[in-house]
């Protein structure tokens, strides 16, 4: 049955962090010599993003990073996960370096370190330089190599002060959904084989970036940030947990299992048949390179897994029911067990250390007359998530840190500014920052090193 929280806190060296992504928080995407990205071009099409929103200025961290770092220090945040804007550093994706972009990240890193906050860099978080998109983007077999080149540059430029790197963030969003829906840049509909090959290319990009960073500095800590298909047991009996573990591995065959094992499962290859990606042994070795940690972006359950002795696999999947509790977004179902079982399954299957690279929720944030944002719904969500994570740590699952999503209310991709995820409120007209009640809650958890 479910484990219970005791008085024992998180591990003494537990990393309390906050996360953002460049395109979502920096604003000023073409300032000071930066080049356009595929997401910037996508946003500037009419009717693509909610309310035709575009992050031209807000939240404005590119100009206001010192204020944001000050807020992090006041909250007590120990580590900041941010991504690099590839086109801010390489306006054409390769070749010419934009020194102003490099200087910005140097200033941000130095400011973080001066305030006792450890930088955790994400190399690629969806925003591909438009010049590389014009070459075919992640459909092209060349883009993974270019990401490797970018990783080499970033490792040399920032690796003297930054020892933690994520290679890529949520591969499905810049491959699978980018080429099978019209809600992710570049919004092109492709056939199934092309989509599968783009997913493989995204995984290969991770492999090239991992190898490149290893070559720059052997003691770097390198992982990836992934949003797995979340399978948790319907009934937490030993048989139910084992069925969910098996389902989790198979349901994540096309990306996470591939990267952790360096090969596709027979079940995935049989399902895709002639639409399976074209691979080479050398590429698969790159993809399966050993990571130092696995970052999990966990928000909501996808499937409940039940034991089914009539099934050849021994289990069946049940989708989350419509009346299941949820937060402010229609897909944001709530079950804090994902913070226990998914780290457990990943460690059981692959023996890796775990970092929660994203966890959080959109909430109904409004500015009260007294100037407060009383986001008790977000506090409820975080309390449940952190309680189950604390149980995981107490049960010996090696979860090394937690990055709340997000530090700031930001630009939420095709949803524009319609959803607020931050523990700090941003007025998208004035750029004023106001810590929410959830920031105070998170600050107290950090201070106690335990769930409040």
N, C-alpha and C positions, 0 to 999 in steps of 0.2 A: 504493500500500500504506500501512499505518499509519505515522504519524509517530512519531518517537522522541524521548524526553526528552533534552535536552542539559543542560549545566551552567547555562544561563541561567535565572534565577529568574522568579517572577511579576513583573508590572510594579511599579515602585517605589511607586505609589499604590494598589496592590491593596487592596481592603477585606476584611479578615478578620472575619467576624461569626458570630453565633449567633442562632437564631430560636426563638420560642415563639408561643403564641396565648393570649389572655386566658382563655377558658373552660377551657383545658387546664392552666394553671399557677397562676392567681390563687387559686382556692379562694374561700370566703366569698362566693358569687355574689349573695346578697341583703343583704350587710352595708351598714350606714350609708346606708340609703335606696335602695339599688339595686332595680330591678324584676326580675321573672323573665324568662327568655328561653325561646325554644321548645326549646332543647336541655336546659334545666333541667327543664322539664315532661316532655320525652321521657324523660330519664334516670330520673325518679321513677315511671315506669310499670314494673311488675313484669315481668321476663323480657325486657326490651328491650336492656339493656346487660349484658355479661358479668359474672356474679357480682352483678348488681344494683348495680354500682359507681356512685357519683355524686361529683362533685368538690366536696363541701360544704366541705372543709377543704384537703386535699392537692392539689397540692404547696405551697400557701400563700404564693405570692409576694406576694399582697396585704398580708400582714403581714411577710414576710421579704425584701422587695425589697432592702434595704440589704445583707443577707448575700449575696444573689445577685449584686448588682453588685460586691461585693468579690471574689467568686470569678471573675467575668468579668475584672476587672482583673488578678488574679493569673495567670490563664491567658494573658492578653495580648490578649483579644478587643477589637477596635477599633470594632465597631458591633453594636448590639442591635436586632433586629427583633422587635417586640411588637405585639399588636393591642389596640384599644380595645374594651372591653365597652360596646356601644351602650346597653344597659339599665342599666349602672352610671351613665351620664351622663344619659340620658333614660329614666327608669323606664317611661314609656308609649311610648317610641320617638320622641316629638315633644312639643312644648309645654314642660312644666315641666322645668327643669334641676335635677339633683341635684348641688349644689356639692361635696358630699363626694367624689363620683366624680371630678369635675374636679380637685379638690385632690390626690387620689391620683396621677393621671397627672402632674400638675405636680411632685409630690415625686419620682416615678420619673425623670422627664426631668431634673430638676435634679441628682439623684444621679448619673445616668449621665454628664452633662456634667462634673460635678465630678471624676469619675474618668477623664476622657479618652475616654469611649465615646460614639460618635455614635448618637443614637436614630433608628431607621427605623420609622415608624408604619404599621401596616396598619389601615385604617379598618374593614373588615368581614371577619371570619374565622368565618363560619357562624352565630354565635349571634344570632339576630334577637329583638328584644324581643317578648315574648309578646303584648302588645297589638297589635303589627303582624301577628303571625301570625294573630290572631283576625280580622283584616281580609282574610285570604286569603294572607298571606305573599307569597312571590315569584310566586304565581299572579296577584296583583293588579297592575294597571298603575300603581298609586299608589306602591308601595314604592320603585321606582327614584328617584322625585322626593324621597321622604323621605330616602333615602341621600344625595342631593345636598344636602339641608338639613343633614344630620349632617356632611357634609364641610365645608360652610361654617363650621359651628360649630367643628369640630376645627381647621380651618385658622386661624381667628382666635384660638382658645384656645392653640394649641401651635405655630403656625407662626412665632412670633417666635424660637423656639429649635430647632425641628425643620424641616429643609429637605428631607427625603426622606419621601415617602408612597407606599404601595401602596394602591390603591383597594379592590380585592376580592381574596380568596384562593380559588382553586379553585372556580369557578362551578358546575361539574358537581355538586359535593357538596351544595350547598344548593338546587339546582334539579333537575337530571336524576335524581340518585339519591334525593333527598328525596321526589320524587313518583312514582317508579317502583319503589322498593324500600321495605322497612320497616326498614332499617338506618341511615337518616339522618333526623334530625328534619325535619319532623314525622311522618314515617312514613306518609304518605297515598299510596294508589295512585290515579293519575289516568290518563286516556286519553292517547294519544300526542300529540295536538294540544295538550292542556293542558301536557304536559311540555315540548314544544318551545317553547311560548309562555313558560313560566317560565324556560327557558334564555335566551331572548331578553331577558326582563325583567332577568335577572342581568347580561347584557352591557350593557343600557341603564343599569342602576345604575352600572356602571363609567363609562359616558359622562357621566352626570350628576355623579358625584363628581369626575371629571377636570375638567370644565368649572367646577365650583364652586371647586375648589382653585386653578385658574388665575386665577379672578376675585379670590380673596383676596390672592394674592401671585404676581406674574408670574415670580419667579425660583425658585419651588419646583421640585424634581425629583420628577416623578410618574410612576409606572408601575403595573403590576398584577402579581400573582403567580398564575401559571397552571401547571397540571399537564397538559401536552399529551399526546396519544396518541403514545407514543414509537416512531417508526419509524426504524430504522437499517439500513444496508446489510448484506445477508448476505455479500456479497463486496465489499471496499472498492476495486473498480476504478472508473475514472472513470464507466463506464456504470452500475455498481451504485450509486454515490453519487448520481448524477443521478436514478435511479429512486426512491431513498429520499427525496430532497428533494421530488420531485413527490408521492409518497405521503404524506409528512408534511403538506404543504399541504392536500391533499384530505381526509385523515383528520381534520384539525382544522377543517373547514369551519364547523361549527355554533357554535364559540366563538372560538378564537384567530385563525383566518383572518378571521372576521367583524370582530373588534375591530381587527386590524392593517390591514385593507383597507376597512372601512366598507361591506361588501356581502357577500352570500352567493355562493358559487360556484354556477354553473349545475348542477353535479353534485349538490350538496346539495338544491337546490330541486326537481330532477327526482326525487330519491330520496324526498323527503317528500311531494311532491304536495300534496293538499288538507290535509295535516297541517302544512304549512310555517307558520311564525309570521306573524302580521299585523304589518306594519311600516309606517313612514312615512319619507319622505326626510329629514325633519328629525331623526328619531330615529337613523337610520343615520349621519348626519353626526356626531351626538354620540358614538355608539359608536365611530366611526372616528377620533376626535380623536387627534392625535399625542401619543404618550407619549415621555418622556425616556429611559426604559429599559424593558426587558421582563424581569420576574422569572420564572424557570423553576424549578418544583418538580420535581426529577428524582430518581427512585428506582430504577426498573426498566424494562427494555425491554418493549414490548408486541408489536411485530411486527418480524420480519426481512423485508426487502424484496429480492426477486429480480427481475432483468430477465426479462421474459416477452414476447417479440415476438408471441405469439399473442393477447395481451390487448389490447383497444382502448386501455387506459391505458398499456400498455408495461411493466407490472410486475405482480407478484402478491405477496400478503401471506402470510407464514407465522407462525403463532402460536408463542410460546416453548414448547419441548418440556417435558414433565413432568420429565424427568431433568436439565434444565438446572440448574446450580449456583444455590443460593438461600440466603438468610439465614433468620432465625428465623420469619418469617411465611410462610405457604404461597404468597403471591403475590409475594414479594420476590426475584424472579430477579435475578441479578447479571450486568451487563455494563457496565463502566466507559465503553464507547464512547458511551453516552448523553451523557456530560459533554463529549464532543468534537463529535459530529455534530449534536445538537439546537441548541446555540448557533450552530454553523456554519450550519445551515439557516435559523434565524431571521434571522441577519444577512444571509445571501445573499438571502433572499426580501424582507426588509423594511428592511434597512439600519439596524437598531436596535442600540444598546448592550444588553448582556446582564448581568444579575445572577443568580447562582444563589441563589434566594431560599429554597430548601430542598434539602438532600441529606443522607441519613443512612440508618440501618437499625436495626431492632430486633435485639438480640443476646441471648445467653443469659447475662445478668448475674447473678452471685451474689456475695454478700459472703463473702470468705474469712475464715478464723480470724484472720489477721493484719490484718484491716480493709481489705484492698485489694479492688478490683473489677478483675480481670485480663481485660478484654474484648479479647483479641487478635483475635477475629473481627471486631469493629467496626474495629479498627486496619487489618486487611487490607482491609476495604471502603473506608475513607477513603483509604488509600494508593493504591488503584487509581483511585478517582474523582478525586483531586487530581492524580494523574499525567497522566490524560487531559485534565484541565482546564488544567494547565500547558502541555501540548502545544498546546491550542487557543490559548492566549495567545501562545505562541511563533510560531504560524502566522498571527498577525495578527487573530484573531477577538476583537472588543472585549468581552471578559468583564471587568467592572469589579470584581466582588466575589463572595464565597462566604459563605453563611450555613449553618452546620451545623445540621441538625435532629437533636437538639434540645439546647438548653442544659441542660435538666433532664429526668429521667424525669417523664412527665406523664400526664394522663388522655387515653387514646387513643380518644375517642369511643365507638362501640359496643363496642370491645374493652376498655373500662374501663382498669384498671391492669394488664392482663395482659401488655402488651408494654412494654419499656423502650427508649427511643430516646436517652436523654440521654447526654452526656459527663460529666454529674454525676449520681451515684446519689442517689435520694431514698427514704428510709424513709417509706412512706406512713402509718405509725402515729405516728412521733415527729417527722417532718419534718426529720430530720437530713440534711444534704447531705455527700456524699463524692465528690470528684473521682475519676473512673475512670482507668485507664491511658490510655484514648483522649483524655482531657483533657490529659494530659502529652504525648501524641503531637501533638495539635493545637497545643498551646502551642509546641512546638519547630518545627513547620512555620511558625507565625506569626513566631517569632523569626528564622528563616532566610529567610522569604519564599519558601519553596521546599518541595517535597515532601521529606520525610525518608526 
